[in-house]
Amino acid sequence: MRYTRLIATAALLALAASTPVLAQQTSKPSATGSVRVTPPVLTLPVGATKQLSGEILDVGGRPAEGRLMYISRNRRALRVSRSGEVTAIKPGNYEVVVRAVLASGRGPEAMVVVTVPHPEPAAINVSNAPSKLYLGTTVRVTGAVVDKDDVVRDDLEVAFASSDQDTFAIDGFGYISASKAGSATLKVSGGGLSSEHAIEVLPNPVRSINVTTPSDTVRTGDVVRFDADLSGDNGATLRDIPVFYTVQATPDDTLGNAATGQIKQDGRFVAEKPGLYTIVATCGNAVGRKTIRCNERLSQKRKLKKIGHGAVLDVHTSDLWVWEGVDGRDYCVTGTWGANGDAIFWDVTDPERIERIATVTVDARTVNDVKVSEDGRLCIISREGASDRKNGLVAFDVTNPRKPERIAEFNDELTGGVHNLFIDKGYAYALSAGRRYDILDIKNPRAPTRVGSYQIFEPGASIHDVWVEDGIAYSANWRYGLHLVDVGNGIKGGSPSNPVKIGNYAYPSGWNHAVFPWRSPDTNKFYVIGGDEAFPHGLFTKDHPTYARGWVHFIDFTDLNNPQEVARYEVPEAGTHNLWMDGNLMYVAYYNGGLRVVDVSGELMGDLYQQGREIAWFKPTHPKGVVPNASMVWGPQPYKGKIFFSDWNSGLWCVELVDDNGRRR
């Protein structure tokens, strides 16, 4: 699964991240003694590692028996191994807690503050700087200082200036306004670096603008395209001259509600609230307008009706997989988290009476992921936290799911634990300790063999999820984002034994935890969808609900060389886990926000939640759940007209989409 606790320490955030500060060790007083850590001062550049060495002392300062736990309070930025090896991932100031575990229980601890300085600036990247402008027009340029690895230095600002304010001026937000024909230079500086960009300002030939669109009435969430037809002297048609689009909104609801909408500079527009919207196109002194009506998106609103529940109330439930067995009946397998290594098999042929039919137990604390082969005969489960650290995979023959037969295990170089996995066409893709995914040939499931692997060789790179479709492996890699790898598609000549990277996309938060490929049946656009996972308020395993955060990112990969993030789906004050795309519907396990069903028809742009594209939602609760009455939905899977999903606190559920009268739709 996908558990990361983001804990910020206010005192550390107050430190200036750009100033190298020597780390210092502090020891928390304890009646049982203290912990001493060396080196007491630690400053690490990005990508570097250093071994910490700790010693437990009794109250008299003498060495004492016990073991030490090394804990990073920001694992995304500073990784610490069980043995105390520290690896710097991102610049900043961070805490490493070194805690003693004694025979009597928890002992004293020490805290080491580690400083990771920023790498030196290497270049300034400038975006959207034009080589020519027309009088009276405005464009916006942006810039960022980057290091040698092209990572943005967020602590450094970029300044812009014009060599001739009369020709064009630029404000503090990067907007260039052309006011006199001629040539001038755009000057860029930041981080001790500088560059120049020549711009020519030309006379503006545009005299009038006619704005058109295919329809005057649309729904919220529908992407509308506006065209601006430009005319010059004597009505001559002009082309290749940019216009600047803005929007004016008049909401239906005037009680403090805003009729928000987005307009792209290529003329695409989408509205979030019902009302009248006027699109204004300008080019110098020429202005054109077009008003449209946006109505509320109501036609697809439905409800999720509970059909059945397979209760698991004593341990946390992890992922699920539903399949049709070789006997024609329907089955499901679910994993368990932080427990004793159980995987539970269910008969879901009658989803109103979900029947628990078998349980297998392996040496593990967590069976995080479960998958079944396309022919319904082989089930593979992942292992983490084995007592002998021999984690990896365990394979079962599920020809008869009521009596799963353990037939093989594979743990070679997977001893760090397998978090997620996938099965595709005789191969298993297994995440190894969050560092890479190994590709195993399972055509003979009793004797799996490794044939390949894929890893991102960058400082602090890690992986969380993998999904394979049409010979392409899609992975979620936290701060390194989404990766597409040819493992048999042929686009890059790759294969399972020779995986070859196709492309990638990363977004700023670094929360990329889940991935799902999807081609829109309406537009034929190809998206790779990334799901976040974050726990800024902590992850609570019992007694207290967890309040996750994050959203779903829609990245348009239609042009594999130019991926663009175009839309999001974000439920306020909740966070995502896994998702599933089926036709024009998206099913999202939204942790504390429950199960969500979203309309993804047509072109996508903007915030799908605000646009009213959510069709239905369901929050499962149980008074005797692991955390009572707290939704924590983990993973959805649509299957034969129903939606099955697992809930971390209460087990397996089945629901169905119905209309207001309870009829299936």
C-alpha positions in Angstrom: 0.0 0.0 0.0 1.0 3.4 0.2 1.6 4.7 3.6 3.6 7.8 4.2 3.5 10.1 7.2 4.3 13.7 6.6 5.3 15.3 9.9 6.5 18.9 9.8 8.4 20.4 12.8 7.7 24.1 13.1 11.1 24.9 14.5 12.7 23.3 11.5 10.5 25.0 9.0 11.6 28.3 10.5 15.2 27.6 9.6 16.4 29.0 6.3 16.7 26.0 4.0 19.2 27.8 1.8 21.7 28.4 4.6 23.8 25.3 5.6 23.4 24.9 9.3 25.5 22.4 11.2 23.3 19.6 12.6 23.3 19.0 16.3 22.4 16.0 18.4 20.0 16.4 21.3 19.2 13.6 23.8 15.8 13.3 25.4 16.2 12.9 29.2 15.1 9.5 30.5 15.2 7.7 33.8 16.6 4.7 31.9 19.7 6.5 30.5 20.4 8.2 27.2 21.4 7.6 23.6 24.6 8.9 22.0 24.9 9.2 18.2 27.9 9.9 16.1 28.7 11.9 14.1 26.9 14.6 16.2 27.0 17.0 13.3 25.7 16.0 9.9 25.5 18.0 6.6 24.8 15.9 3.5 24.5 17.0 -0.1 21.6 15.7 -2.2 22.3 12.0 -3.2 24.9 11.5 -0.5 24.8 8.8 2.2 26.3 8.7 5.7 26.3 6.0 8.4 25.0 7.0 11.9 26.4 5.1 14.8 24.4 5.0 18.0 25.1 3.8 21.5 22.8 3.2 24.5 24.0 4.4 27.8 22.6 3.8 31.3 22.0 6.5 33.9 25.6 6.3 34.8 26.8 6.8 31.3 27.9 3.2 30.8 27.0 1.1 27.7 23.7 -0.7 28.1 21.9 -3.5 26.3 19.2 -2.9 23.8 18.6 -2.2 20.1 18.3 1.1 18.3 15.6 2.3 15.9 16.5 5.0 13.3 13.5 7.0 12.2 13.3 9.8 9.6 10.6 12.4 10.2 10.4 13.2 6.5 11.0 10.0 4.6 10.3 11.6 1.2 13.3 14.0 1.8 15.6 12.1 4.0 15.8 8.3 4.0 17.2 6.3 6.9 17.8 2.5 6.8 17.3 0.2 9.7 21.0 0.2 10.4 21.2 4.0 10.5 22.4 4.8 7.0 21.1 8.3 6.0 20.5 9.3 2.4 19.7 12.9 1.4 17.0 13.3 -1.1 15.8 16.9 -1.0 17.3 20.1 0.4 16.2 21.3 3.8 16.6 20.7 7.5 15.3 17.4 8.9 15.1 15.3 12.0 16.4 11.7 12.6 15.1 10.2 15.8 17.4 7.4 17.3 15.3 5.5 19.8 16.4 2.8 22.2 14.3 -0.3 22.6 15.1 -2.1 25.9 13.9 -5.4 27.3 11.6 -3.4 29.5 10.1 -1.5 26.5 10.7 1.9 25.0 13.9 3.5 26.1 15.6 6.9 25.7 16.1 8.6 22.4 18.3 11.2 20.7 17.5 13.5 17.8 19.9 14.5 15.1 19.1 17.5 12.9 20.5 16.9 9.4 21.0 19.7 6.9 20.8 19.0 3.2 22.1 22.1 1.3 20.7 23.1 -2.0 22.9 22.2 -5.0 24.5 25.1 -6.9 22.4 27.0 -9.5 23.2 25.8 -13.0 20.8 27.6 -15.3 17.7 29.7 -15.7 14.9 28.1 -17.6 12.6 30.7 -19.3 9.2 29.7 -20.7 6.9 31.4 -23.2 9.4 34.2 -24.1 8.3 35.4 -27.6 10.7 36.5 -30.4 8.1 39.0 -31.7 5.1 40.9 -30.2 2.4 43.0 -31.8 1.6 46.5 -30.5 -1.0 46.6 -27.7 -0.7 42.9 -26.9 0.4 41.2 -23.7 2.0 37.8 -23.0 3.3 36.3 -19.8 6.7 34.7 -19.3 7.9 32.6 -16.4 11.3 31.5 -15.2 13.0 29.2 -12.8 16.5 28.6 -11.5 17.5 25.0 -11.8 20.5 22.9 -10.6 22.6 20.6 -12.7 19.9 17.9 -12.5 17.3 20.4 -13.8 15.6 20.4 -10.4 14.0 23.8 -9.6 15.5 25.9 -6.9 12.3 27.0 -5.1 14.3 29.2 -2.8 15.6 31.4 -5.6 13.6 34.0 -7.4 13.8 35.0 -11.0 13.7 38.7 -12.0 12.8 40.2 -15.4 13.6 43.6 -16.8 13.3 45.3 -20.2 16.2 47.1 -21.9 13.7 49.7 -23.3 10.6 50.4 -21.3 9.1 52.4 -24.1 9.2 49.4 -26.5 7.9 46.9 -24.0 7.5 46.8 -20.3 7.3 43.8 -17.9 5.7 43.8 -14.5 6.5 41.8 -11.4 4.3 38.9 -12.5 6.0 38.4 -15.8 3.5 40.1 -18.1 5.1 41.8 -21.1 3.2 44.7 -22.7 4.2 46.0 -26.1 3.7 49.7 -26.6 6.1 50.9 -29.4 7.4 49.3 -32.6 11.0 48.4 -32.4 13.4 45.9 -30.8 14.4 45.5 -27.1 16.0 42.9 -24.9 14.3 40.9 -22.1 16.8 40.5 -19.3 16.6 37.6 -16.9 18.5 37.1 -13.6 18.4 34.9 -10.6 20.7 32.8 -8.4 23.7 34.8 -9.6 23.0 33.8 -13.2 21.7 35.9 -16.1 20.5 35.7 -19.7 19.0 37.8 -22.4 16.3 37.3 -25.0 15.7 39.6 -28.0 12.1 40.6 -28.8 10.8 42.6 -31.8 7.6 44.6 -31.5 5.7 44.9 -34.7 2.7 47.2 -35.8 -0.6 45.5 -35.1 -2.7 44.9 -38.3 -5.8 43.6 -36.5 -8.9 45.9 -36.8 -11.7 43.6 -35.6 -12.3 40.2 -33.9 -15.3 37.9 -34.3 -15.6 35.3 -31.5 -17.5 32.1 -32.3 -18.3 28.8 -30.7 -20.3 25.7 -31.8 -23.0 25.9 -29.1 -24.5 28.7 -27.1 -25.7 26.4 -24.3 -23.5 23.8 -22.5 -23.2 22.0 -19.1 -20.7 22.7 -16.3 -17.7 20.6 -17.0 -18.1 20.6 -20.8 -15.0 21.9 -22.6 -16.1 24.5 -25.1 -13.8 25.8 -27.9 -13.9 29.4 -28.9 -12.4 30.7 -32.2 -11.3 34.3 -32.8 -11.5 35.3 -36.5 -9.2 38.3 -37.1 -9.7 41.0 -39.8 -7.4 43.7 -40.9 -7.9 46.7 -43.2 -10.6 46.2 -45.8 -11.8 43.1 -44.0 -8.8 41.0 -45.0 -8.5 37.8 -43.0 -5.4 37.6 -40.7 -3.8 34.5 -39.4 -1.0 33.6 -36.9 -1.5 36.6 -34.7 -2.2 35.7 -31.1 -5.2 37.0 -29.1 -5.6 37.2 -25.4 -8.7 35.5 -23.9 -10.4 36.5 -20.7 -13.8 35.5 -19.1 -16.6 37.5 -17.4 -19.0 35.5 -15.3 -22.6 36.2 -14.1 -23.6 33.3 -11.7 -27.1 32.1 -11.3 -26.6 32.0 -7.5 -25.9 35.5 -6.4 -25.8 34.6 -2.7 -22.0 34.8 -2.4 -21.3 32.1 -4.9 -18.7 32.6 -7.6 -19.4 31.5 -11.2 -15.8 30.2 -11.7 -14.5 29.0 -15.1 -11.2 28.5 -16.9 -10.2 29.9 -20.3 -7.0 28.7 -22.0 -5.1 30.9 -24.4 -5.9 28.4 -27.2 -9.6 29.2 -26.8 -10.7 26.2 -24.6 -13.2 27.1 -21.8 -14.8 25.2 -19.0 -17.3 26.4 -16.4 -17.6 25.1 -12.8 -20.9 26.8 -11.8 -24.1 27.5 -13.7 -24.5 31.0 -15.2 -23.7 33.2 -18.1 -20.1 33.4 -19.3 -18.8 36.0 -21.7 -15.5 35.2 -23.4 -13.5 38.3 -24.4 -10.8 38.2 -27.0 -8.4 41.1 -27.4 -5.6 42.0 -29.8 -4.3 45.5 -29.4 -7.3 47.8 -29.7 -9.5 45.2 -31.3 -12.0 43.4 -29.0 -14.5 40.6 -29.6 -17.1 39.0 -27.3 -19.3 35.9 -27.1 -21.7 34.9 -24.3 -22.8 31.4 -23.6 -25.1 29.7 -21.1 -23.8 27.0 -18.8 -26.3 24.8 -17.0 -25.8 22.6 -14.0 -24.6 19.0 -14.8 -27.5 16.9 -13.5 -28.4 14.3 -16.0 -26.1 11.6 -14.6 -26.6 12.0 -10.9 -27.2 8.6 -9.2 -26.8 6.8 -5.9 -24.7 3.9 -4.7 -26.8 1.3 -3.0 -25.3 -1.3 -0.6 -25.6 -4.8 -1.9 -23.4 -6.9 0.4 -20.7 -6.8 3.0 -17.9 -9.3 3.9 -17.0 -8.0 7.3 -13.4 -8.1 8.5 -13.4 -6.3 11.8 -10.4 -7.6 13.7 -7.6 -6.5 11.3 -7.1 -3.9 8.6 -8.0 -5.0 5.0 -5.7 -4.1 2.1 -6.3 -4.6 -1.6 -8.7 -6.8 -3.5 -9.1 -8.7 -6.8 -12.4 -10.0 -8.2 -12.5 -12.7 -10.9 -14.6 -15.4 -12.5 -13.4 -18.9 -11.4 -12.8 -21.8 -13.8 -16.1 -23.2 -12.4 -18.0 -20.1 -13.6 -18.6 -18.7 -10.1 -17.4 -15.3 -9.0 -14.7 -14.9 -6.4 -12.7 -12.3 -4.6 -9.5 -12.2 -2.6 -8.5 -9.6 -0.1 -5.3 -8.9 1.8 -4.6 -7.8 5.3 -2.4 -5.0 6.7 -0.3 -4.9 9.8 -1.7 -8.3 11.0 -0.5 -11.9 10.7 -0.1 -12.5 7.0 -3.6 -13.5 6.0 -5.2 -13.5 2.6 -9.0 -14.1 2.6 -11.0 -15.7 -0.2 -14.6 -15.0 -0.8 -17.4 -16.3 -2.9 -19.2 -13.3 -4.4 -21.5 -15.1 -6.9 -24.4 -13.7 -4.9 -23.1 -10.3 -3.8 -26.0 -9.9 -1.4 -24.6 -12.9 0.6 -20.8 -12.6 0.4 -19.4 -15.8 1.8 -15.9 -16.2 3.3 -14.7 -19.5 2.0 -10.9 -19.8 2.8 -8.0 -18.1 4.5 -4.3 -18.6 3.8 -1.6 -17.5 6.1 2.0 -16.7 5.2 4.9 -15.5 7.3 4.3 -11.7 7.0 2.7 -8.8 8.9 1.2 -7.4 5.7 -0.3 -8.9 2.6 -0.6 -5.6 0.8 -1.5 -6.7 -2.7 -3.3 -9.6 -4.3 -3.7 -10.5 -8.0 -5.2 -13.3 -10.0 -4.1 -14.4 -13.5 -6.3 -13.9 -16.5 -7.3 -17.6 -16.6 -8.4 -17.5 -13.0 -6.1 -20.3 -11.9 -3.2 -18.5 -10.2 -3.3 -16.1 -7.3 -0.2 -14.2 -6.2 0.0 -12.4 -2.9 2.7 -10.0 -1.6 4.6 -10.2 1.7 6.0 -7.6 4.0 7.4 -7.9 7.5 8.2 -11.6 7.5 9.8 -12.8 10.7 12.9 -14.1 8.8 12.8 -11.1 6.4 12.2 -13.6 3.5 9.4 -11.6 2.0 8.6 -11.6 -1.7 5.7 -13.4 -3.4 3.7 -16.5 -2.6 1.8 -18.2 -5.4 -1.4 -20.3 -4.9 -3.3 -22.5 -7.3 -6.9 -21.3 -7.0 -8.5 -23.6 -9.5 -10.6 -24.4 -6.4 -10.7 -21.1 -4.4 -12.2 -22.9 -1.5 -9.0 -24.9 -1.1 -6.1 -22.7 -2.3 -3.0 -24.7 -2.9 0.3 -23.1 -2.0 2.6 -24.0 -5.0 5.6 -21.6 -4.9 7.3 -18.6 -3.4 9.8 -16.2 -4.7 12.0 -14.0 -2.4 15.3 -13.8 -4.2 16.4 -10.2 -3.9 12.9 -9.3 -2.7 13.7 -9.7 1.0 13.0 -6.0 1.6 9.3 -6.7 1.0 6.9 -6.6 -1.9 4.4 -3.8 -1.6 2.5 -4.0 -4.9 2.4 -6.4 -7.8 0.7 -7.0 -11.1 0.1 -10.1 -13.4 0.2 -9.8 -17.2 0.4 -12.5 -19.9 2.6 -14.9 -17.9 4.7 -12.4 -16.1 4.5 -10.9 -12.6 5.7 -7.4 -11.8 6.8 -7.1 -8.2 7.9 -4.0 -6.4 11.1 -4.7 -4.5 11.5 -2.7 -1.2 10.1 0.3 -2.9 13.2 0.7 -5.1 12.3 -1.0 -8.4 10.0 -3.6 -9.9 11.3 -7.0 -10.8 9.7 -8.9 -13.7 9.2 -12.6 -13.1 8.4 -15.3 -15.7 5.5 -17.2 -14.1 4.5 -19.3 -17.1 5.5 -22.2 -14.9 4.0 -20.9 -11.7 5.7 -23.6 -9.6 9.1 -22.2 -10.6 9.1 -18.4 -11.1 12.3 -16.9 -12.5 13.4 -13.3 -12.7 13.9 -12.1 -16.3 14.2 -8.3 -15.9 13.8 -5.2 -13.7 13.2 -1.5 -13.9 14.6 1.2 -11.5 15.0 4.9 -11.5 18.6 5.7 -10.7 18.2 9.1 -9.2 18.8 10.4 -5.6 16.1 9.1 -3.3 14.1 7.5 -6.2 11.4 5.1 -5.0 8.4 3.3 -6.6 5.0 2.5 -5.2 2.6 1.1 -7.9 2.8 -0.7 -11.2 0.1 -1.5 -13.8 0.7 -3.2 -17.1 -1.4 -2.9 -20.2 -0.7 -3.5 -23.9 2.9 -4.2 -23.3 3.5 -1.0 -21.4 4.3 -0.9 -17.6 3.0 2.2 -15.9 4.5 3.0 -12.5 3.9 5.6 -9.7 7.2 6.8 -8.3 6.4 9.5 -5.7 8.5 12.6 -6.4 9.7 11.2 -9.8 6.1 10.9 -10.9 4.7 8.6 -13.6 6.9 6.4 -15.8 6.0 4.6 -18.9 8.1 1.6 -19.9 8.0 -0.6 -22.9 7.9 -4.3 -21.7 6.6 -5.8 -25.0 4.6 -3.1 -26.7 7.4 -2.6 -29.2 7.3 1.2 -29.3 10.8 1.3 -28.0 11.9 -2.3 -28.7 11.3 -3.3 -25.1 10.4 -6.7 -23.6 10.0 -8.2 -20.1 13.7 -9.0 -20.1 14.6 -5.7 -21.6 12.4 -2.9 -20.2 12.9 0.4 -22.0 11.6 3.8 -20.8 9.1 5.6 -23.0 8.4 8.7 -21.1 7.6 10.2 -17.7 5.8 13.1 -16.0 6.2 14.4 -12.4 4.1 16.9 -10.5 5.4 19.2 -7.7 3.8 17.7 -4.6 5.7 14.4 -5.0 2.7 12.5 -3.7 2.4 10.2 -6.8 1.3 6.9 -5.3 -1.1 5.2 -7.8 -1.3 5.0 -11.6 -3.9 3.9 -14.2 -3.7 4.2 -18.0 -6.9 5.1 -19.8 -8.0 6.1 -23.3 -11.1 8.3 -23.5 -13.7 6.5 -25.7 -15.2 9.9 -26.6 -12.1 11.9 -27.6 -9.5 9.1 -28.1 -7.1 11.1 -25.9 -4.8 8.9 -23.9 -4.4 9.7 -20.2 -2.2 8.4 -17.5 -3.9 9.1 -14.3 -1.9 9.6 -11.1 -3.3 9.3 -7.6 -1.9 11.0 -4.5 -1.4 9.8 -1.0 -0.5 12.0 1.9 -1.2 12.0 5.7 -0.3 15.5 6.9 -2.3 14.9 10.1 -0.9 11.4 10.7 -1.9 7.8 10.0 -3.9 6.2 12.9 -4.2 2.5 13.0 -6.7 2.3 15.8 -8.9 4.5 18.1 -8.8 7.5 15.8 -9.9 8.3 12.2 -7.3 9.2 9.7 -7.7 12.4 7.6 -5.8 11.8 4.4 -5.2 14.4 1.7 -4.5 14.4 -2.1 -6.2 14.2 -5.4 -6.3 12.6 -8.8 -4.2 14.0 -11.6 -5.2 13.6 -15.3 -2.0 13.8 -17.5 -2.7 13.9 -21.2 -0.1 11.5 -22.8 -1.6 11.6 -26.3 1.7 13.0 -27.3 4.2 10.8 -25.5 6.9 13.4 -25.8 4.8 16.2 -24.4 2.7 15.1 -21.5 0.5 17.8 -20.0 -1.5 17.8 -16.8 -5.0 19.0 -17.8 -7.5 18.2 -15.1 -7.9 17.1 -11.5 -10.5 15.5 -9.2 -10.2 16.6 -5.6 -12.6 16.0 -2.8 -12.1 18.6 -0.1 -10.5 17.4 3.2 -10.0 13.8 2.0 -7.3 11.8 0.2 -7.0 9.2 -2.5 -5.7 5.7 -2.5 -6.5 3.4 -5.6 -8.7 4.0 -8.6 -10.2 2.2 -11.6 -11.3 3.5 -15.0 -14.1 1.8 -16.9 -15.5 3.4 -20.0 -16.5 7.0 -19.1 -16.6 6.3 -15.4 -13.9 6.6 -12.8 -14.1 4.8 -9.5 -11.9 6.3 -6.8 -11.1 4.9 -3.3 -11.0 8.2 -1.5 -9.9 6.9 1.9 -11.9 9.0 4.5 -14.0 10.4 1.6 -15.4 7.0 0.8 -16.0 5.5 -2.7 -16.5 8.1 -5.4 -17.9 7.6 -9.0 -17.0 10.3 -11.5 -18.2 11.1 -15.0 -15.1 11.5 -17.2 -16.9 11.8 -20.6 -15.8 14.2 -23.3 -12.7 16.4 -23.1 -11.3 17.0 -19.6 -10.1 20.3 -18.2 -10.1 21.9 -14.7 -11.4 20.6 -11.5 -13.9 17.8 -12.1 -15.3 17.9 -8.6 -16.1 21.6 -8.7 -17.7 21.0 -12.1 -20.3 18.6 -10.7 -19.0 15.6 -12.5 -19.3 13.4 -9.4 -22.1 10.9 -10.0 -22.4 9.2 -6.7 -20.6 8.5 -3.4 -20.7 5.9 -0.6 -19.1 6.0 2.8 -18.9 2.5 4.5 -18.9 2.5 8.3 -19.2 -0.2 10.9 -19.6 0.3 14.7 -17.2 -2.6 15.4 -14.6 -1.7 12.7 -10.9 -1.7 13.4 -11.5 2.1 13.7 -15.2 2.2 14.5 -17.5 4.2 12.2 -14.6 5.5 10.1 -14.5 5.1 6.3 -11.0 4.3 4.9 -11.7 3.0 1.4 -8.7 1.3 -0.1 -9.4 -0.1 -3.6 -12.4 -0.3 -6.0 -13.1 -2.8 -8.9 -16.2 -2.7 -11.1 -17.3 -6.2 -11.9 -20.4 -7.5 -13.8 -22.5 -4.4 -13.1 -21.5 -4.1 -9.5 -18.7 -2.3 -7.7 -16.6 -4.2 -5.2 -14.3 -2.3 -2.9 -12.2 -2.9 0.2 -12.2 -0.7 3.3 -9.2 -0.6 5.6 -11.3 -0.6 8.7 -14.2 -3.0 7.8 -13.5 -5.4 5.0 -15.1 -6.2 1.6 -18.1 -4.3 0.3 -20.3 -4.5 -2.8 -22.5 -1.6 -4.1 -24.5 -0.8 -7.2 -25.3 2.4 -9.1 -29.1 3.1 -9.0 -31.4 6.1 -9.7 -33.4 8.0 -7.1 -36.1 5.3 -7.2 -33.6 2.5 -6.5 -33.6 1.2 -10.0 -30.3 0.0 -11.5 -28.9 2.3 -14.2 
